[in-house]
């Protein structure tokens, strides 16, 4: 039994839409940097926006959204572990609490 299923690739419109969303997120990142009231929470905001962009790029432009669940698990599993280790290091060294 073969596991080579063809899936429909997104249209050019979808790629343009994703690119536009990435542009908007980037503009928000730049804008957030200049808002003085957000300085105390700047890093978490930028990390969240960066994670959103990462997800879009990996999902659409690297076609992970359309691959098999096994490939997704092989990518997402280690990524979750890496984020957990990073957050643990932040907590250990007091990055979030001063």
Secondary structure by P-SEA (a helix, b strand, c coil): cccccccccccaaaaaaaaaaaaaaaaaaaaaaaccccccaaaaaaaaaaaaaaaaaaacccccccccaaaaaaaaaaaaaaaaaaaaaaaaaccccc
